[in-house]
């Protein structure tokens, strides 16, 4: 097998430096990138056991936020302008609904975490009681 002749480390350093330089540019769309990264994090694949109540509640919390930035791009001439006008006319209503739905989702997630905490406590108590019963039965014999 031929030795690796690519300067991988130097190339990686160059990419990191170029990215940092672009982010430092005042014209860089930092807010848009932050929204994209947040959406990607929310939609990222997540592995968990089906019976993992705590993870399910945390996943619900991660999914509970609505993105109110409605896309307005279109390839059809004029449609993009219409979408922007509709967005401007409806944004107050979308924010109102979005905040309510987000608050409901977050409250539901908090409830799920609380239930998970209580289930964990009950399971610990049951394990303790089972150990005590086993010890008492062993002493009785």
C-alpha positions as a printed Julia matrix, in Angstrom:
141×3 Matrix{Float64}:
   0.0     0.0     0.0
   1.37    3.43   -0.92
   2.22    5.81    1.91
  -0.19    8.65    2.58
   1.31   11.61    0.74
  -1.57   14.04    1.27
  -0.82   16.8     3.78
  -4.06   16.15    5.66
  -3.16   18.11    8.77
  -2.04   21.16    6.78
  -5.17   20.98    4.63
  -7.41   20.72    7.72
  -5.65   23.71    9.3
  -6.11   25.68    6.09
  -9.84   24.9     5.99
 -10.26   25.91    9.66
  -8.39   29.18    9.05
 -10.47   29.97    5.96
 -13.71   29.26    7.84
 -12.65   31.5    10.72
 -11.77   34.29    8.29
 -15.17   34.03    6.6
 -16.99   34.07    9.94
 -15.08   37.2    10.96
 -16.33   39.02    7.84
 -19.14   41.46    8.77
 -21.13   40.29    5.74
 -21.12   36.69    7.01
 -24.72   35.52    7.73
 -24.04   34.44   11.32
 -27.7    34.52   12.4
 -28.74   32.38    9.46
 -25.95   29.88   10.14
 -27.02   29.7    13.8
 -30.61   28.92   12.75
 -29.37   26.24   10.33
 -27.17   24.66   12.99
 -30.02   24.7    15.51
 -32.4    23.07   13.01
 -29.8    20.46   12.1
 -29.26   19.67   15.78
 -33.02   19.29   16.32
 -33.36   17.01   13.32
 -30.21   14.98   13.94
 -30.58   11.24   14.21
 -30.62   10.01   17.74
 -30.29    6.45   18.97
 -32.03    5.36   22.15
 -33.72    2.35   23.61
 -37.5     2.32   23.1
 -38.02    2.02   26.86
 -35.75    4.99   27.72
 -38.3     7.42   29.16
 -35.75   10.12   30.02
 -34.31   10.19   26.5
 -37.8    10.34   25.0
 -38.61   13.38   27.17
 -35.36   15.09   26.2
 -36.07   14.35   22.54
 -39.51   15.91   22.97
 -37.91   18.97   24.53
 -35.51   19.25   21.6
 -38.37   18.98   19.1
 -40.72   21.33   21.0
 -39.46   24.54   19.41
 -41.14   25.78   16.25
 -39.09   27.54   13.59
 -41.02   30.64   12.6
 -38.67   31.61    9.78
 -40.92   30.65    6.89
 -38.95   30.02    3.67
 -39.78   32.52    0.96
 -37.51   31.38   -1.85
 -39.04   30.2    -5.1
 -37.89   29.46   -8.65
 -41.17   30.68  -10.08
 -41.0    34.39  -10.93
 -43.02   36.55   -8.56
 -43.83   33.77   -6.1
 -40.97   34.71   -3.82
 -42.32   38.26   -3.58
 -45.82   36.98   -2.8
 -44.41   34.71   -0.09
 -42.54   37.62    1.5
 -45.7    39.75    1.52
 -47.75   36.91    3.06
 -45.04   36.33    5.64
 -45.03   40.02    6.58
 -48.83   40.01    6.89
 -49.01   36.81    8.96
 -45.84   36.89   11.08
 -47.6    38.32   14.16
 -50.11   35.45   14.04
 -47.42   32.82   13.45
 -45.4    34.16   16.38
 -48.47   34.05   18.62
 -49.24   30.43   17.73
 -45.59   29.44   17.66
 -44.92   30.72   21.16
 -47.97   28.92   22.55
 -47.11   25.63   20.87
 -43.47   25.9    21.93
 -44.47   26.61   25.55
 -46.82   23.62   25.5
 -44.12   21.34   24.07
 -41.57   22.49   26.64
 -44.05   22.02   29.5
 -44.83   18.53   28.21
 -41.11   17.75   28.05
 -40.6    19.01   31.62
 -43.47   16.76   32.7
 -41.76   13.84   30.93
 -38.48   14.5    32.72
 -40.33   14.72   36.04
 -42.05   11.4    35.34
 -38.69    9.87   34.38
 -37.2    11.07   37.68
 -40.06    9.54   39.64
 -39.9     6.27   37.7
 -36.17    6.08   38.41
 -36.84    6.63   42.12
 -39.58    3.98   42.18
 -37.35    1.5    40.35
 -34.56    2.15   42.87
 -37.01    1.61   45.74
 -38.29   -1.61   44.16
 -34.73   -2.9    43.71
 -34.0    -2.08   47.36
 -37.18   -3.8    48.55
 -36.47   -6.87   46.42
 -32.99   -7.11   47.96
 -34.45   -6.77   51.47
 -37.1    -9.44   50.78
 -34.45  -11.78   49.39
 -32.28  -11.2    52.48
 -35.23  -11.79   54.85
 -36.24  -14.98   53.03
 -32.61  -16.19   53.22
 -32.54  -15.46   56.98
 -35.83  -17.31   57.49
 -34.58  -20.51   55.92
